[in-house]
Amino acid sequence: MRLPKSIWLPPCLLLVTGLGASAVVLSGPAETPNSSDIIFAQAPVVAAGDVRARFPQGSRLVRARIGSQPGSVLNLTTEFFGAADPQVFFDGTKVLFAGKKDRQAHWQIWEMNVDGTGKRQMTHGEDDCLRPAYLPRDQVVFTVASGEGSSSSQLRVINRDGSGVHPISFGPSNLQVETVLRDGRILVSGSWPVGSSASSAASRLLYTLRSDGTALGAFRCEHGQPSFATEAEELDDGSVVFIRRSHPGSDLAGELRQIRQGASDNSPLGSPSAVYWSPRRLGPDKLIVARRSVGPQNPTRRFDLYAFDVAKGQIGALIYRDTSLSSVQAVALAAHPAPRWFWSIVKPELKEGYFICLDSHSSADSPKGRTSTPIANVRVIILEPEPSHARLLGQAPVEKDGSFYVAVPSDVPVRFELLDAAGRVIKAQRSWIWTRPGEENGCVGCHEDKAMAPPNRWPLTLRRFDTPTRLGLENVPEVAH
């Protein structure tokens, strides 16, 4: 009998004309953090919509010291039309960023010394590469936005020397890198359902996956009301802060929220009427946030940088204000621990991956958490890449205990439908997901309660079948056991 070696149970499934150095740096009261310099982006205009067009008039990265005298800023990217998304290397000596050499150029991933010297281009693609983040073992994960006017984006990983670039997301999506968690998972945001366009998505949620593209799942299941989550950051206590908007609208700023460890939902931080963007860790209980004052005193809708006390849930001292430019995406220039490293479970020589469901009757959407209609089969649908269209891959039996076990082509988007004995659809998955070569994905049920632990029993599908039901693998040799 072929048994899964490990079953992963998912949580749910400027140079710019006019960008001068006129600035005001304000010293705050005693509670203002005074640890290190900060590096942040400045731009005349910060716009919502396409991630590639956040800074339509250009942007730059600057360095300043908290508490320094007015005007003391160092422009680090004088040779760029646009620069954004700064990330500091673990030892505090390098800065990763997205750079755009001129208005017509594509965004690419760059690295430089913290004083702006030694710039080195990592990516050289035909698409826009943005929102990078450092991974352990000299790798970088980043977002690739492709297609003119399209909202589609994918995730890729590259070595810091520019070699070995490869995808870790597959199929239609608009996934974007948010941060790398200390446990090694990559935290990303994307539309829900996965695969829907930005205009048709019910929500934009937070997801996690590993650096080899395995174990994709929702960070928290929050499908009840439309919610658009972006700009996520992990704090020292393991909680995650992010910006939430109730609708996409025409703004990229919103309410500051927090997901505490073990909590199934999020809670507000500070006043719900305040408008924030790009929260970043500044200390054990401190954030540095971009805040926009609303009213006639700020006709240009400018962002300024503030300290934020997470423990108190209160805005703190004004850290930086430029009277003509927005200041956003501030990061502390300090060393910090590297995340954990996941040994990859991907087996490139294989062309298949596996899904096992322990009890497809279990469903948080059904009365008392269970589907009452007997389930006979599971139908698997695949999304062909070119031209993009969905087709039936096949179907597999569902055991009396609700379990099923299938093998499908790897690195290809799939979704599942539960059928009764007459072939009628009982439940249909809306999101596209994938499995990497050799990956064994597991779930407790069909959109089950994510606070529920699986029962301690051996599923019938593993008792009665020597191998999983193979779908769409007619020309792929079976793996030797």
TAKASUL-V617547 format. One record per residue. N is the residue number from 1. PHI is phi in degrees with one decimal (NA if undefined). PSI is psi as a letter, one per 20 degrees, with the letter a starting at -180 (* if undefined). Layout:
# TAKASUL-V617547
N/PHI/PSI
N/PHI/PSI
This chain:
# TAKASUL-V617547
1/NA/p
2/-88.3/o
3/-113.9/q
4/-63.1/p
5/-69.1/h
6/-152.7/p
7/-109.9/o
8/-90.0/p
9/-103.8/o
10/-70.7/q
11/-64.3/h
12/-176.1/p
13/-50.0/*
14/NA/m
15/-86.7/o
16/-119.8/p
17/-59.3/p
18/90.8/i
19/-85.5/m
20/-86.2/a
21/-103.2/j
22/-67.8/o
23/-152.4/q
24/-124.7/p
25/-106.3/p
26/-109.8/p
27/-81.4/p
28/-97.5/a
29/-70.8/a
30/-61.2/h
31/-78.8/i
32/-64.2/p
33/-58.1/q
34/-136.9/l
35/-93.5/g
36/-153.6/a
37/-68.0/r
38/-125.4/q
39/-120.1/p
40/-151.4/r
41/-94.7/q
42/-128.3/q
43/-154.9/q
44/-66.2/h
45/-135.4/p
46/-118.0/o
47/-116.3/q
48/-85.4/r
49/102.6/c
50/-55.7/p
51/-59.9/h
52/-75.7/i
53/-116.0/k
54/-65.3/h
55/-126.5/m
56/-64.8/h
57/-103.4/j
58/95.4/r
59/-158.6/r
60/-143.2/r
61/-104.8/p
62/-127.5/r
63/-122.3/p
64/-147.0/q
65/-103.7/p
66/-61.4/p
67/87.4/j
68/-77.7/r
69/-74.5/q
70/-55.4/p
71/85.0/i
72/-87.0/m
73/-127.8/q
74/-115.8/o
75/-76.8/o
76/-91.4/i
77/-131.8/l
78/-63.3/h
79/-91.3/j
80/-114.2/q
81/-72.1/g
82/-138.0/q
83/-146.4/p
84/-161.0/r
85/57.3/l
86/-69.1/q
87/-137.8/p
88/-95.7/p
89/-65.9/q
90/-58.7/h
91/-89.7/j
92/78.1/j
93/-104.1/i
94/-129.0/q
95/-129.2/p
96/-95.5/p
97/-158.3/r
98/-97.8/p
99/-130.2/q
100/-131.4/o
101/-65.3/h
102/-144.9/r
103/-60.5/h
104/-88.6/i
105/-74.7/r
106/-81.7/q
107/-66.5/p
108/-134.1/r
109/-92.8/p
110/-127.8/r
111/-136.1/q
112/-146.9/r
113/-71.1/r
114/-70.1/i
115/-97.6/j
116/92.2/i
117/-88.2/r
118/64.5/k
119/-66.7/p
120/-140.8/p
121/-84.3/p
122/-91.8/g
123/-101.6/q
124/-140.5/l
125/-86.7/r
126/-85.5/i
127/-110.3/r
128/-84.9/p
129/-114.8/p
130/-143.2/r
131/47.1/m
132/-83.1/r
133/-152.2/q
134/-73.4/p
135/-112.3/r
136/-62.9/r
137/59.5/l
138/56.6/l
139/-122.6/r
140/-135.5/p
141/-104.4/q
142/-150.5/r
143/-102.8/p
144/-115.5/o
145/-99.2/o
146/-120.6/q
147/85.9/o
148/-63.2/p
149/75.9/j
150/-92.8/q
151/-95.4/j
152/-72.6/p
153/-151.4/q
154/-130.4/r
155/-114.4/p
156/-136.2/q
157/-122.3/q
158/-140.3/q
159/-73.4/q
160/-62.4/h
161/-83.8/j
162/91.2/j
163/-97.4/r
164/68.5/k
165/-66.6/p
166/-156.0/q
167/-78.6/q
168/-126.8/j
169/-129.3/q
170/-142.3/q
171/87.5/a
172/-73.5/p
173/-170.4/r
174/-128.9/l
175/-67.3/p
176/-135.0/q
177/-67.4/p
178/-104.7/g
179/-164.5/r
180/-109.6/p
181/-72.5/q
182/-64.6/h
183/-81.1/j
184/99.3/i
185/-73.7/q
186/-91.3/p
187/-93.9/p
188/-128.8/r
189/-116.2/q
190/-170.2/r
191/-66.4/q
192/-119.5/p
193/-66.7/q
194/-62.3/p
195/106.1/i
196/-80.5/q
197/-75.8/r
198/-60.6/h
199/-77.2/h
200/-100.7/i
201/-70.0/p
202/-73.1/h
203/-155.5/r
204/-122.2/o
205/-115.1/r
206/-98.2/p
207/-127.2/r
208/-128.0/q
209/-155.1/r
210/-87.5/r
211/-69.4/i
212/-99.2/j
213/85.9/j
214/-88.8/r
215/61.2/l
216/-66.0/p
217/-164.1/q
218/-71.1/p
219/-67.1/g
220/-144.8/q
221/-87.0/o
222/-136.0/m
223/-96.1/j
224/-64.8/g
225/-129.8/q
226/-56.9/p
227/-150.0/p
228/-120.2/o
229/-105.9/p
230/-149.0/r
231/55.0/l
232/-86.0/q
233/-146.9/p
234/-92.1/q
235/-101.9/r
236/-61.7/h
237/-85.5/j
238/88.9/i
239/-75.6/r
240/-123.8/p
241/-105.9/q
242/-157.3/r
243/-102.5/p
244/-118.0/p
245/-119.5/q
246/-78.8/i
247/-156.0/q
248/-62.2/g
249/50.6/b
250/-115.9/j
251/-124.9/q
252/-106.0/i
253/-91.9/r
254/-172.5/b
255/-85.8/q
256/-84.1/p
257/-126.8/r
258/-136.1/p
259/-110.7/o
260/-81.9/q
261/-58.0/p
262/85.2/i
263/-81.8/q
264/-89.9/i
265/-136.6/r
266/-108.6/r
267/-135.9/q
268/-73.1/q
269/-119.7/p
270/76.6/a
271/-70.9/p
272/-67.6/i
273/-86.4/i
274/-73.2/q
275/-117.9/o
276/-123.2/r
277/-152.3/q
278/45.6/m
279/-70.0/p
280/-137.1/q
281/-66.0/p
282/-121.9/i
283/-172.6/r
284/-52.7/g
285/-124.7/k
286/-126.6/q
287/-116.4/q
288/-115.3/p
289/-123.1/q
290/-91.4/p
291/-120.5/p
292/-113.6/p
293/-74.0/p
294/-106.6/p
295/143.0/a
296/-65.9/h
297/-73.3/i
298/-135.2/m
299/-66.5/h
300/-88.0/j
301/58.1/l
302/-75.3/q
303/-98.0/p
304/-121.1/r
305/-96.9/p
306/-130.1/q
307/-79.3/q
308/-137.8/p
309/-89.1/o
310/-68.5/g
311/-61.3/h
312/-89.6/i
313/66.7/k
314/-129.3/q
315/-68.7/q
316/-109.8/b
317/-73.1/q
318/-71.6/p
319/-95.2/g
320/-152.8/p
321/-141.0/p
322/-115.9/p
323/-71.6/i
324/-122.8/i
325/-130.4/q
326/-76.9/q
327/-117.3/p
328/-143.3/r
329/57.0/l
330/-76.7/p
331/-129.1/q
332/-74.9/p
333/-87.6/n
334/-149.4/q
335/-68.9/q
336/-154.6/q
337/-65.5/q
338/-77.3/q
339/-65.1/r
340/-67.9/q
341/-105.3/p
342/-92.8/p
343/-68.3/p
344/-70.2/p
345/-98.1/j
346/-71.4/p
347/-117.5/n
348/-56.1/h
349/-72.6/i
350/-86.5/q
351/-117.5/j
352/-140.3/q
353/-136.5/r
354/-133.7/q
355/-126.3/p
356/-127.1/p
357/-112.4/p
358/-78.0/h
359/-159.7/n
360/-72.1/i
361/-70.9/h
362/-71.4/p
363/-155.9/p
364/-68.1/i
365/-83.1/i
366/-102.5/q
367/-56.4/p
368/58.2/j
369/78.8/j
370/-140.6/q
371/-79.9/p
372/-81.4/h
373/-70.0/p
374/-60.0/p
375/-101.0/p
376/-101.9/g
377/-144.6/r
378/-118.7/p
379/-98.1/p
380/-112.5/p
381/-114.0/p
382/-115.1/q
383/-108.4/o
384/-73.0/q
385/-74.3/g
386/-136.8/o
387/-70.3/q
388/-68.6/o
389/-156.8/q
390/-89.4/q
391/-145.4/q
392/-72.6/p
393/-88.3/h
394/151.0/a
395/-141.8/q
396/-132.6/q
397/-71.3/q
398/-108.7/p
399/-72.8/r
400/-60.7/h
401/-84.7/j
402/87.0/j
403/-89.0/q
404/-148.8/r
405/-146.8/o
406/-132.2/q
407/-114.4/p
408/-136.1/r
409/-59.4/q
410/-83.2/q
411/58.4/k
412/-131.3/p
413/-65.4/p
414/-136.4/r
415/-146.8/r
416/-124.3/q
417/-130.5/p
418/-92.6/p
419/-120.5/q
420/-86.9/a
421/-63.6/h
422/-90.0/j
423/86.8/j
424/-80.5/q
425/-76.2/p
426/-91.0/g
427/-143.0/q
428/-131.0/p
429/-71.0/p
430/-97.7/h
431/-89.6/q
432/-86.2/p
433/-132.1/r
434/-146.2/r
435/-129.7/p
436/-80.0/r
437/-56.7/o
438/81.8/i
439/-73.7/q
440/-116.2/o
441/-90.0/q
442/-133.4/q
443/-142.1/q
444/-74.7/g
445/-158.3/b
446/-106.4/n
447/53.1/l
448/-79.2/r
449/-63.7/p
450/-77.6/i
451/-91.2/i
452/-90.0/p
453/-87.4/q
454/-68.8/q
455/-67.1/q
456/-86.9/m
457/-149.3/q
458/-89.9/o
459/-66.5/q
460/-61.1/h
461/-63.0/h
462/-88.7/i
463/-82.9/h
464/-100.9/i
465/-121.7/p
466/-70.0/h
467/-139.4/r
468/-68.2/q
469/-67.8/p
470/-92.6/p
471/-124.4/p
472/70.5/k
473/-122.3/k
474/-61.7/h
475/-100.2/j
476/-107.7/p
477/-60.6/q
478/-67.0/q
479/-74.9/p
480/-70.5/p
481/-110.3/*
